[in-house]
Amino acid sequence: MREARPLRVVDLAAGTGANFRVLAPLIGGDQDWLLVDHDQSLLEAQASAIGRWASAAGWHSQNSEAGVTVHADGARWQVRAQALDLQQSLDRLDLHGVDGITTTAFLDLVSAEWMERLSSLLVRAGLPLLATLTVDGRRAWQPALPVDMQLHQAFQNHQSGDKGFGPALGPLAADLLARCLAARGCETMIARSDWRIGAGHPGLLRQLVDESAGVAGETSPSAVALFAEWSAQRHAQIDGGLLTLSVGHLDLLALPGAR
């Protein structure tokens, strides 16, 4: 049984702290979070993003050299930032006294070799992992267009490129991590956590249309004009309130074999 102290969580590729902001209220009680990221600009934005979020929820937050402290309904959440290159220095993470590791929208960017390193680290430390919003390759635009499949294949090809961690796993990431951990004696569970973006979110739909056409054009230059025409059709559908999009994601929970 864990002694009476704050729950200690490390969030990998934490960005501005979105994962903390979602999970801390769900977990409840006193918590200490270490938000790890390589991007200094994101680390610098964490305190203000957490402060705005806390204020909107009616909670008090204060900044100090140690990080951000949020006082929420009788609970105290301490948040610290750490700059770390997770590709080069994953093994430098200090996991002493840590109770669990989280990450979100990250694992599809890493390589199989990096995933093996993460699996070994988790098993050595005997820690659970919650990895959310890993893309699984499913993406459905409605209404469908004839170019959807060609564009999707080009988009998938881009997802498997090197994102700084070697050849990216893309939609294979969650299943591969589950197999890596299961082979090391961990219990793993995977559940769907799809995005469903309706016509009431035109700004986000436009952003995803432009991103999809741009990325697909990078891997299939000969089809750039075709993808531009597809984009124009999609923008017209957005203007008419007709377009929706479903993006497949998976959440993975892994528990150590010997607690």
C-alpha positions as CSV (number, residue, x, y, z in Angstrom):
1,M,0.0,0.0,0.0
2,R,1.3,3.5,-0.9
3,E,2.0,5.7,2.1
4,A,-0.2,8.8,2.7
5,R,1.5,11.3,0.4
6,P,0.6,13.1,-2.9
7,L,0.3,10.8,-5.9
8,R,3.3,11.3,-8.1
9,V,2.9,11.3,-11.9
10,V,5.3,11.9,-14.8
11,D,3.7,13.1,-18.0
12,L,5.9,12.5,-21.2
13,A,5.7,14.9,-24.1
14,A,3.5,17.0,-21.9
15,G,3.2,20.1,-24.1
16,T,1.3,22.9,-22.2
17,G,-0.1,20.4,-19.7
18,A,-3.4,19.3,-21.3
19,N,-3.1,15.8,-19.9
20,F,-2.6,17.1,-16.4
21,R,-5.7,19.4,-16.8
22,V,-7.8,16.4,-17.8
23,L,-6.6,13.8,-15.4
24,A,-6.0,15.7,-12.2
25,P,-9.7,16.4,-11.4
26,L,-10.5,12.8,-12.3
27,I,-7.9,11.3,-10.0
28,G,-8.6,13.6,-7.1
29,G,-6.7,14.1,-3.9
30,D,-3.2,15.6,-3.5
31,Q,-0.9,15.1,-6.6
32,D,2.6,16.0,-7.7
33,W,3.1,16.1,-11.5
34,L,6.3,16.4,-13.5
35,L,5.6,17.6,-17.0
36,V,8.4,16.6,-19.4
37,D,8.9,18.0,-22.8
38,H,11.8,18.9,-25.2
39,D,10.1,22.1,-26.5
40,Q,11.1,25.0,-24.3
41,S,8.4,27.3,-25.6
42,L,5.7,24.7,-24.5
43,L,7.3,24.4,-21.1
44,E,7.2,28.1,-20.7
45,A,3.6,28.2,-21.6
46,Q,2.6,25.5,-19.0
47,A,2.2,27.9,-16.0
48,S,-0.1,30.4,-17.8
49,A,-2.2,27.6,-19.4
50,I,-2.7,25.9,-16.1
51,G,-3.4,29.2,-14.4
52,R,-6.1,30.1,-16.9
53,W,-7.6,26.6,-16.5
54,A,-7.7,26.8,-12.8
55,S,-9.2,30.3,-12.7
56,A,-12.0,29.2,-15.1
57,A,-12.7,26.3,-12.7
58,G,-12.9,28.6,-9.7
59,W,-9.7,27.3,-8.2
60,H,-6.7,29.2,-6.9
61,S,-3.2,28.8,-8.4
62,Q,0.1,30.3,-7.6
63,N,3.5,30.3,-9.5
64,S,6.9,29.9,-7.8
65,E,10.4,28.8,-8.8
66,A,9.3,25.2,-8.0
67,G,6.4,25.4,-10.5
68,V,2.6,25.9,-10.3
69,T,0.4,24.9,-7.3
70,V,-3.3,24.5,-7.8
71,H,-5.6,24.4,-4.8
72,A,-8.8,22.7,-6.0
73,D,-11.7,21.8,-3.7
74,G,-9.4,20.8,-0.8
75,A,-6.8,19.1,-2.9
76,R,-3.3,20.4,-3.7
77,W,-1.8,19.8,-7.1
78,Q,1.9,20.7,-7.5
79,V,3.1,20.9,-11.1
80,R,6.8,21.1,-12.2
81,A,8.3,21.3,-15.7
82,Q,11.4,19.4,-16.9
83,A,13.1,20.0,-20.2
84,L,14.3,16.7,-21.6
85,D,15.0,15.2,-25.0
86,L,13.0,12.0,-24.8
87,Q,14.8,10.5,-27.8
88,Q,18.3,10.9,-26.5
89,S,17.7,10.9,-22.7
90,L,14.7,8.7,-21.9
91,D,16.8,6.7,-19.4
92,R,17.7,9.9,-17.5
93,L,14.2,10.2,-16.1
94,D,14.2,10.1,-12.4
95,L,11.4,7.7,-11.5
96,H,12.2,7.2,-7.8
97,G,9.0,7.6,-5.8
98,V,6.9,7.9,-8.9
99,D,3.5,6.2,-8.9
100,G,2.7,6.3,-12.6
101,I,3.5,7.6,-16.1
102,T,1.1,9.2,-18.6
103,T,1.3,10.5,-22.1
104,T,-1.1,11.7,-24.7
105,A,-1.1,12.0,-28.5
106,F,2.6,11.0,-28.6
107,L,3.3,7.3,-29.1
108,D,2.3,7.3,-32.8
109,L,5.3,9.6,-33.3
110,V,8.0,7.2,-32.0
111,S,9.8,4.2,-33.5
112,A,9.7,0.6,-32.6
113,E,13.2,0.8,-31.1
114,W,12.1,3.7,-28.8
115,M,9.0,1.8,-27.8
116,E,11.2,-1.1,-26.7
117,R,13.2,1.3,-24.5
118,L,10.0,2.7,-22.9
119,S,8.7,-0.8,-22.2
120,S,12.0,-1.8,-20.5
121,L,12.0,1.4,-18.5
122,L,8.4,0.8,-17.3
123,V,9.1,-2.8,-16.3
124,R,12.3,-2.0,-14.5
125,A,10.5,0.7,-12.5
126,G,7.4,-1.4,-11.9
127,L,5.2,1.5,-13.0
128,P,1.7,1.7,-14.6
129,L,1.2,3.6,-17.8
130,L,-1.8,5.5,-19.2
131,A,-1.3,6.5,-22.8
132,T,-4.2,8.3,-24.4
133,L,-5.2,9.5,-27.9
134,T,-2.8,7.3,-30.0
135,V,-4.0,7.4,-33.6
136,D,-4.9,4.0,-35.1
137,G,-5.3,4.9,-38.8
138,R,-9.1,5.2,-38.9
139,R,-10.3,8.4,-40.5
140,A,-13.7,8.8,-42.0
141,W,-15.0,12.0,-43.7
142,Q,-18.7,12.3,-44.3
143,P,-20.0,12.6,-46.9
144,A,-17.3,10.5,-48.6
145,L,-15.5,11.6,-51.8
146,P,-13.8,9.5,-54.4
147,V,-10.3,10.9,-53.5
148,D,-10.6,10.1,-49.8
149,M,-8.8,6.7,-50.1
150,Q,-5.9,8.1,-52.1
151,L,-5.5,11.0,-49.8
152,H,-5.7,8.8,-46.8
153,Q,-2.9,6.5,-48.0
154,A,-0.6,9.5,-48.7
155,F,-1.4,10.8,-45.2
156,Q,-0.6,7.5,-43.7
157,N,2.7,7.4,-45.5
158,H,3.6,10.7,-44.0
159,Q,2.7,9.5,-40.5
160,S,5.3,6.7,-40.8
161,G,8.1,9.2,-41.5
162,D,10.8,10.2,-38.9
163,K,9.4,12.6,-36.3
164,G,12.6,12.8,-34.4
165,F,12.5,9.3,-32.9
166,G,13.3,7.2,-36.0
167,P,10.6,5.8,-38.4
168,A,7.3,6.6,-36.7
169,L,4.9,3.7,-35.8
170,G,1.8,5.8,-36.6
171,P,-1.3,3.6,-36.4
172,L,0.7,0.6,-35.2
173,A,1.9,2.2,-32.0
174,A,-0.7,1.2,-29.4
175,D,-0.8,-2.5,-30.5
176,L,3.0,-2.7,-30.6
177,L,3.3,-1.2,-27.1
178,A,0.7,-3.6,-25.8
179,R,2.6,-6.6,-27.2
180,C,6.0,-5.3,-25.9
181,L,4.6,-4.9,-22.4
182,A,2.6,-8.1,-22.4
183,A,5.8,-10.0,-23.3
184,R,7.4,-8.5,-20.2
185,G,4.6,-9.7,-18.0
186,C,2.4,-6.6,-17.9
187,E,-1.4,-6.5,-18.0
188,T,-2.6,-4.3,-20.9
189,M,-6.0,-3.0,-21.9
190,I,-6.9,-0.9,-25.0
191,A,-10.1,1.0,-25.6
192,R,-11.2,3.3,-28.4
193,S,-11.3,7.1,-27.8
194,D,-12.3,8.4,-31.2
195,W,-12.7,12.1,-32.1
196,R,-16.1,12.8,-33.6
197,I,-16.0,16.3,-35.1
198,G,-19.4,17.6,-36.1
199,A,-20.5,20.4,-38.5
200,G,-20.7,22.7,-35.5
201,H,-16.9,23.0,-35.4
202,P,-16.1,24.6,-38.8
203,G,-12.8,26.1,-37.6
204,L,-11.4,22.7,-36.5
205,L,-12.7,21.0,-39.6
206,R,-11.0,23.6,-41.9
207,Q,-7.7,23.1,-40.0
208,L,-7.9,19.3,-40.4
209,V,-8.8,19.6,-44.1
210,D,-5.9,21.9,-44.8
211,E,-3.5,19.7,-42.7
212,S,-4.6,16.5,-44.5
213,A,-4.3,17.9,-48.0
214,G,-0.9,19.6,-47.2
215,V,0.6,16.5,-45.6
216,A,-0.7,14.2,-48.3
217,G,0.8,16.5,-51.0
218,E,4.2,16.2,-49.3
219,T,4.3,12.4,-49.8
220,S,2.5,12.4,-53.2
221,P,3.7,15.5,-55.1
222,S,2.1,14.3,-58.3
223,A,-1.3,14.5,-56.7
224,V,-1.1,18.0,-55.2
225,A,-3.6,19.5,-57.6
226,L,-6.0,16.6,-57.0
227,F,-5.7,17.1,-53.2
228,A,-6.2,20.9,-53.6
229,E,-9.5,20.2,-55.5
230,W,-10.5,17.8,-52.7
231,S,-9.7,20.5,-50.1
232,A,-11.9,23.0,-52.0
233,Q,-14.8,20.6,-52.1
234,R,-14.4,20.0,-48.4
235,H,-14.3,23.7,-47.6
236,A,-17.6,24.1,-49.6
237,Q,-19.1,21.4,-47.5
238,I,-18.0,23.1,-44.3
239,D,-19.5,26.3,-45.4
240,G,-22.8,24.5,-46.0
241,G,-22.7,22.8,-42.6
242,L,-22.4,19.3,-44.3
243,L,-19.0,17.9,-43.3
244,T,-18.2,15.7,-40.3
245,L,-15.1,13.7,-39.4
246,S,-14.3,10.8,-37.2
247,V,-10.6,10.2,-36.3
248,G,-9.7,6.9,-34.7
249,H,-7.7,6.9,-31.4
250,L,-6.8,4.3,-28.8
251,D,-6.2,4.6,-25.1
252,L,-3.9,2.1,-23.5
253,L,-3.6,1.2,-19.8
254,A,-0.7,-1.0,-18.7
255,L,-0.2,-2.4,-15.2
256,P,3.0,-4.0,-14.0
257,G,2.9,-7.8,-13.6
258,A,4.2,-7.8,-10.0
259,R,2.6,-5.1,-7.9
